[in-house]
Amino acid sequence: MNVNVVNISADLNTFFNRYNVQRRLTLYQALMRELENIRAQSQDADSADKINSLKHQFKGVCRYLLLDLDDQLDAIQTCEQLCCVVDNIYAQVVAIEHEL
């Protein structure tokens, strides 16, 4: 299965722009910590249960950000696929830091 790259930059901006600058920075830092944690754990996920647990955790982050990635996350079956999706989202979150 190929994992499609999803552009969420506009969605991230919409999410963060609902808050004042101080709150944006706090939310951004919390989001970065959560994504870094999921990234680290997904690189070492060695069982279907662990992958499913991380998918569930990541799905919660996406829902909080109002991102509709359920279909893509449901299709993930391997550690490599999960890492690819998480890395894609992580890179896009890093890229918008200067816009906050």
Secondary structure, 3 states (H helix, E strand, C coil): CCCCCCCCHHHHHHHHCCCCHHHHHHHHHHHHHHHHHHHHHHHCCCCHHHHHHHHHHHHHHHHHCCCCCHHHHHCCCCHHHHHHHHHHHHHHHHHCHHHC
